[in-house]
Amino acid sequence: MPRRATEENAAPRWKQWLSAIGGLRKYGIIVSLVLLFAIFSLLRPGIFPTVSNLMSILKQISLLGILSAGLTICLVLGDFDLSVAAVATWSGVMVAALLPQMSMWAAIPLVVSMGIGIGLVNGFFSAVIGISPFIVTLATQTMLRGLTLWYTGGYSLYSGIPSAFIRIGRGTFLGIPYLVYVMLFVYIVIFISANHTAFGKRLYAVGGNPIASRYSGIRVIRVHLIGFVISGVLAALTGVLLAARLSSGQPRAGEGLLLSAFAACFLGATTFRLGRFNILGTFVGVLFIGTLNNGMVLLGVPFYLQYVIQGAILILAIAASGLARSLAGARARR
């Protein structure tokens, strides 16, 4: 009896301890970001924590952030869109090819509308026909890469690009790059849409339980289509802004974005909503990736080791996200 009474008295303490750990785990990536910032500041005190370098980090992550925001919507629905980087590359080449022939205010919407079309194609074959999104978007990625290389012949397109277009990718307002404003606008719109609208409720409902959502009257296929369209539009916008930043359309410009975008999204799934993709978490993940990359460059880490580190982070992020989802499910069952 005394032993049982002791165990009963100890049980609440264990529950409180686990609850405290769970609460801390929600903000683990934020704590890691702060520690990473502190470490790089100590190692490069005269360079890393400066205002100019911080602005450089924000500018570097802006395109990755926009791309990751669209990818997050698909991941919330359980759809893996592997085509986003290829869409960005294709869009950058297309806008560079169209600018010598028309106004940039006509070329940009035309290229972004291509992203809508690609998103609808991906959504049709995955949501309507029933092919795995992984296979569909992998095929789309392969075809777009081939089309890009065929159209450009492997060479960059840089002639006839107006200075006004280049200024979008390189200009600043109040010392902050235009690209950062665009990224923040995208995140604000998606955050409000995902958390404070009926569409956001349907989005998480379909991602959590598509069968129950269908029985409750939600048009599941349409939600999946919208998710792919959002991903396609933001990928195309990323490509347009990338071309403006590089002042050219380069056939391999966006290839390095795919791994970083997935790493940012999976890191975000370990933040705020444990085991669930969310736009605020993705933003923190993008900041973490950008800070890490910037610090490694300043420390002189070879580029090939940077890829190794990014790959390791992606594996750890996926494992942490899966563990968080399992723990959240176990807690819900209790």
N, C-alpha and C positions, 0 to 999 in steps of 0.2 A: 504493500500500500504506500509506504513512504516513497519508494522508487517511482511508482506510477504518478504520484502527486508531483514529484520533481519534474518528470517528463512533461506533465500537463502544464506546469508553470513555465517550462523552458520553451514550449511550442510557440507561444505568442512572440517571444523574443526572436526565434528563428524566422518567423513570418515577417517581423518588422525589419530584420536584417536583410532578408531577401527583397523586401519591398524597397528598402533604401538602395540596394545594389541595382535593382531594376530601374529606379528613378535616375541614378547616375548613368546607367548604360544608355539612356536616351540621349545623353549629351556627351557621350564619349568622344565622338568625332570632333565636337567643338573644343573639348579639352585638348585633344590631340593637335588640333589646328593651332591653339594658343601655345602649346609646348613647342611645336615645330617653328612657329614664328620666333619664339624666344631663343631657340637653339641657333637658328640662322642669324639672328640679331647679334648673338654673342660671337659667332664665328666670323661674321662680316659686319662689324658694328658701324663702319663708315659708309657702307653701301646699302645693305639690305633694308634697314628700317627707315631709310630716307623717303621723303614724300615722292620724289621722282621715281624711285623704284616701286613704291606702292601703286602709283599711277600706271607704271609699266605692267605690273601684275594684273591690275584690273583690265587693262587693254588686251593683255595676252589671253585672259580667260573669257573675254566677252563673246567671241565666236563659239568657243567650246560651250559656254553657258547657254547660248541660244539653241545650239544643236541638242544639248542635253535636256533642255526644257521640253522639246517636242518628243524626244525619246522617252522621257518620264511618263508622258500620257499613255504611250503604247504599253510600257511596262506595267503601269497600273492595271491595264486591261489584260495583262498576261501575254501580250504580243511582243515578240522580239523583232525589232526593225533593224536588220543588219544593213539596210541600204542607205542609211542617212548620210554617211560620209561620201558615198558615191554620188548621191543626189546633190550634195554640196559641191563636189568637184565638177559635175556636169553643169550645174547652174552657173558656176563661176566662168566656165568656158563659154557657155551660151550667151551670158550677158556681155562678155568681152567681144564675142562675134557680132552681136546685134548693135552695140553702141555706135560703131562707125556708120550704121545705116539708118538709125532712128534716134529720137530723143531718149535720154535716159529715163524720163518719166513714162515713156511707153515701153522701153526695154525691160525695166525692172518688174512692172506688173506682169508682163508677158512671161518672164522667166519664173516668177513666183507661181503663176498659174500652171506652169509645167509641174511644179511640186504638188499642186492639187491633183493633177492628172495621175502622177506616179503614186500618190497616196491612195487614190481611188482604185487603181489597178491592184496594188498590194492588198487593199481591203477586200476587193471583190474576190480574188482568188483564195484568200485565207478565210474570210468571214462568210462569204456566200457559197463558194465552191467547197470549202472545207479542207483545203490544203494547209499544212502546218505553216504558220507565219515564218518560222525559221527558214524553211525551204523556199518559200515564195520570195522573201526579201533577200535571201542569199542569191537567188537567181537574178533578181532585179539588180543587185549590186554588181554581179558579174557582167550582165548586159550593158549597164551604164558605163562601167569601166572600159569595156570593149568599144562602145560608141564614142567615148571621149577620146581614146587613143586613135581611133579611126579618123575622127573629125579633125583632130589637131595634128595627126602624124607624129605625135610625141613632142611637139614644139609648143612653146608658150605663145599666146595671142596677146599682143600689147599695142599694136598700132591703132590709132584712131580713138583711143579712150580719152574722153574729155577730162579736163582738170577738175571740173565740178563734181564728177563722179568719184575721182580719186580723193577729193577732199572729204567725202563721206567716211571713208575708211581711215583717214589720217588726221582729220581736223579735230579741234577741241572747242569747247565752250566752257568758260570759267575755269579753264585749266583741266577739264575732264574730257576725255575723248568722246566723240559722238557715239562710238561703238558701245561704250559703257551705258550711255543713256538708252540706247536701243535694247540692250540686254535687260536693264532694270525695268523698262516698260513691258517687255515680254513676260518677265517673272511676275510683275504686279498683275497683269491681265490674267495669266494662267492661275495665279494663286486665288484671285477673286472668283474666277470661273469654277475652279475645282473645289473651293471650300464654302462658297456663299451663293451658289446657284443650283437650280434643279438639275442641270447637266452634270455638275460635280457629284451630286448624290447618286445619279444614275451611273456615273463613271466608276465610282468605288463599289457600287452595288454589283455591277457587271463583273468587275475585276475580282470581287470577293466570292460571288456565287452566281454564275451566269444562268444556271437552271432555275434557281429561285427567282432571279430577276425576270426571266422570261415569263414565268407563271404569274408574277406580280404586274405584268402588263408593260414592262420596259421593252422597247425594240432593241434587242441586243445587237443584231446585225448592224443597225444604223449607228449605234454607239461605237462599235468597232471601226466602222467606216470613217466616222468623224475623227477617231483617234489617229488613224493612219493619215488622214488628210492634214491634221494639225502637225504631225511629225514631218510630212512631206513639205508643207509650207515653210516651216521653220528651218528645215534642212536647206531648202532652196534659198531662203533669205540669208542663211549662213554663207552659202556659196557666193551670193551677190556681194555681201559685205567683205568676204575674203578677197574677191577680185578687186574691190575698191581699195582694200588695204595693200594688196600686192601690186596694184596698178596694172594687172594683167590677168589673163585666164590661163592657169597652169594645169596641165592634165593630171598632175599627181598632188595637187595642193592640199586636198582634204583627207588623204589616206591616213594620216596619223591621228585623226580626230576620233575614229571609231572606238579604239581601245580606251582612250581617256574619257569619252562620253559614257561608256558602260561602267567604267570604274567610278565616275562621279555619281551616277545613278545608284549603284549598289552601295556605295559609301553612304549616300543619302538615305537609303533604306534602313540604316542602323541608327538614324537620328530622328527624334521627335516621335514618329510612328514606327515603333519597332517592327521590323520585318515587312514593312509596307512602303512602297515607293511613294514619295511625296515631294512636292516642288520645292519647299523650303529646305528639305534635306538635300536635294540635288544641288541647290545653290551652295550650301555649305561644302558639299563634296567637290564642287567645281573650284571653290576657294582653296580647298585642301590640295587638290591636284596642281592648281596654278602656283601656290606657294611652294610646294615641293619641287616643281620643275624649275622655278626661278632660283630657288636656293641651290639646287644641284648645279645649275649653270654657273652661278657665282662661285661655287666651290671647285669648279673645274672638273666635275664628274663626267667621264666620257659618255657620249650620246648613246652608245650601245648598252651601257650599264643603266642608263635612264629607262630604256625599254624594259630591261630585266626588272627594275624596281617597280615600274608601272604594272607589269604583269603580275608580280607578286602581290601588289596592293589589290588588284582586281580579284585574285583568288581569295585573299583574306577577307575582302569586302563581301564576296558572294557567300563565303562560309559564315561570316558574322551575321549577314542578313538571314540566311537559312536558320541559324541557331536562334536568332531573335524571334523569327516566325514560329519556330517550334515551341519556344518558351511561352510566347504569347498565346499559342493555341492550348498548351497545357494549362496555363493559368485560367483561360476561359472555360475549359472543361471542368475545372475544380469549382 
